[in-house]
């Protein structure tokens, strides 16, 4: 993050001398400022006597007395004098009514005196009151109105009003003020044509105003015009002209400002020469000499900060010391001189690292602060500069006391700069940076959130043309990127890149800071490469870093940083392409970088670690152990520079663990393996790292160590899975949670087959089958599990601790509402919108923290130790109360089933023919077969891998003579046969579903038992329920032996169904959409309604046709059965947008899960039971997140329905009425709404009802597989 840094005290335009120059003749001024107190007192006595004697003209005596008091105030700064002067000017004005010839002059006199009180830091009680500046402007504007264009005093009035407007602009930054001031000064200049004696002053005043506008808006034309005006003013001054010193200073200030923005070294050189000339003609006793010394010192300091020449900083310090010697102990400028000298000494510390310098700087700034007691206008600046120095010392020594003091100092400074103070944005940025450092040191997520909020407010105060807007954009981007690295919210990453791009556009060549902004954008893009893998990102990042490096030739102080960053980008390309030249170049760049950065440099440990990582990666390619030994040595050294609780220590521990892992693989030294395991554990449990970081490290640990130490690998998996609730937590918005679960399932996190399957496989390899089941359950359907936690009943808690139960329920309600926010809806976000979203995000994170803390509080109570903990095998086994559950798992090396029953141990069944590549191949085949225009030959040819084509040929054409062209139904038949042979049959054999015959065929049943399939990974896309042999000479299929149901998790089967409905409570709603807009008609929908209406008693049935999403939502929460006959849509890009097509739009998964705060407060677990989705693709999951069950059927289960009938793919419109007819006929066959009590349907028989309906459909002639296979049942 760009350090805001110290800010030298400005040479106040409101100092007594400066203000006096604006109204008095320079020669008279020097005389008046040397006037001793005796003369002042004599003049005051004289005017008081004249007034007391009522000697006319009274208005003149009042004016002269006020004038003298004003003079004395400008010399001694006694508040009583300025207040009395204003009072006297008011009396004089009251005596000069229009058309008095001096009325306008009286207005100007009073206006100027009030302006002096506003600006001069004396007495402080009234200084800075905005009412003063407004009144002064009004008075000067009235005076100008009395001076026509030909009036001799019009130039004076133009000048005074311009000066007042410029003063208000510097306070409030209203561009209308500065524009008007410039216009007034231009008119004043037009009245002072050569050889007018005031032309030089008019030129200088106009240049000052234009320079102020440039500093606000950055228009290059302004700075060039200001310099030309200053040059013309200076040219009018003879060597002994009393204005020459001021004009030299003004021109120096302008060219120094241009240097700061454009970097032309000729400008800074000229500024120094101009100030040296001004100093040479300024007498040693001149009251402005101290200011000149400080201005020259500031200029040397500016050149040092850009060029790094130590002679410049030493010269600056010497000049500041001379300025300080001119300030007596009680001199009002002493605090300013102390502060400026402290800044220079602090900057020298940053260059040389001498701790005495930073300690001396802090001591000087503390002394300066004591001279700026409240309400001194420089107090905020003193607080800021002291805070920066203390923070610098913290960065060197890491003492928490310094960090805390710096933050408190910045908070006090901010409190003194309330809106619309012009420097408020700077105080916000300073505090944000300090709070960000607290996060870096301590890992406190509240700190990073506060830092971002402060940066956003600061940026909002920067107008689009503000010259330093880029710095504020950069700092916000850096903070947002930091949060992304800790929490993994993709929205943060994209925003950071956008902010960095905007900042770069504001720093075109030859801006001296362009290298910094190139570097920062490149780093953000590189982070996105690591996150998303876009190959174009690496090319752009390298190009940006090379340009940045080209702008940082030796001895540029940031060259080392650029070298390191370019090396990191090139190393990323090496990891992508494997070109060893890239790896060698990266190592060379890293080495050059850390030779430029000594051990005290804050980036030193990071550069050491980066070299070590590159050496380890080269070892992995070339197997040169010298590289690996050096990598270990460098990482160990880096750790000595990054002690606990530094937030980056976890990364270094992880890096060293990887080195020892590679060492073990090379040498088989068990000590290396033990070291690796210990370091991995320390990294993954290092609490200063974020949960997101620890999760990634635990996954890497598990993957790297799996082949060498399965026990350690299992510990790693358990560590990672425990972190899942925090990593994919409810504090993230919808889009980020979806992305997070996809990284867990896909290979983005680490080279694996997915966390759930890998963890289970590891446990199975150790013979811990029950642990495998527990890990699978804890690591799948994270999205839904988090949502369900918010709906977990707490009745037992309510009876013991009702207050805690109420608190938990209220938090759950708020967090459920907040967690379903979707920030992706805004296509274009302004900073105001982003701040609103950010604010909601902060609220959500706070709710999440309160929720987690309350859960811990509950878990500390006796009897609630396992409250909302992941369920153990003893609890999970209860899910098999109504029948066995078959969990199917596949990885790239193994495939197996785990059988969970109520009464026996978990059984393991090997399924060797369905390891991950084969499982994916046949899942793709199943999806292809579901499409209308499937062609098997085309499908085979589309497979990129030749072994996939041969696998299909051998598996599906086995036993055939030659290759026979097959239609889709024949391919379907072979696919189902393969599933039977290689998955179902081994499972049935393990369950002893055998007949006692010589042929060992399974026992068929007219009343088969229930069985649940719980597939994982690609198994979720295979029609296991339809597996079987469907040849004419031999038939055997799953439905002959069992009634199949599916479940996305075991938890979905744990809560027992409730049948406590009464006749008035029971309700069925049928939603039909035969002609949804923009979709093909569904003529079968009305026939389907007729069929179900024939079986369902009319008093229980509500029919909705051509309905809205809102109406459907209401009935969802009121109905015991929901039947939908409509189109279904699967949205692969945004799974939560998948849904059912109604007249008003799509009833999305999001809509079903998201109950708006305060709406539909019914107990959904008692009011919902069965949903029948007679629509396409309602059980089709997302290929990228198969273990998250992102489909409608699962969403309805998690929303509270106990059972769901759905389709795996597109269904035939003709089949909806046929299935509904048999299904509802069976379900309602024994029902009687009129009996006492009424006989209600047993909704747990829904699976059997579907089983019978599909059997009936299969029996019809010429019914293809793709017509009956899609129908599936989920849940109980």
QUIRA-V408846 format. One record per helix or strand. SS is the DSSP state (alpha for helix, beta for strand). FROM is the first residue (numbers start at 1). LEN is the number of residues. Records with the same first field share a line. If there is no record, write none. Layout:
SS: FROM-LEN, FROM-LEN
This chain:
alpha: 16-6, 26-8, 37-16, 58-19, 79-16, 103-17, 130-17, 154-19, 175-16, 199-19, 220-16, 244-19, 265-16, 289-19, 310-16, 334-19, 355-16, 379-19, 400-16, 424-19, 445-16, 469-19, 490-16, 514-19, 535-16, 559-19, 580-17, 604-19, 625-16, 649-19, 670-15, 691-15, 710-18, 734-12, 755-11, 769-11, 782-8, 795-6, 802-18, 823-3, 831-29, 873-8, 912-3, 916-14, 936-7, 946-11, 968-23, 1017-5, 1024-3, 1038-3, 1051-3, 1084-12, 1098-3, 1109-8, 1135-3, 1149-5, 1164-4, 1183-6, 1192-8, 1213-15, 1243-17, 1265-4
beta: 885-6, 895-6, 907-4, 1009-7, 1028-4, 1034-4, 1042-5, 1068-5, 1101-5, 1121-5, 1128-2, 1139-4, 1145-4, 1170-5, 1203-5, 1232-1, 1239-1, 1271-5
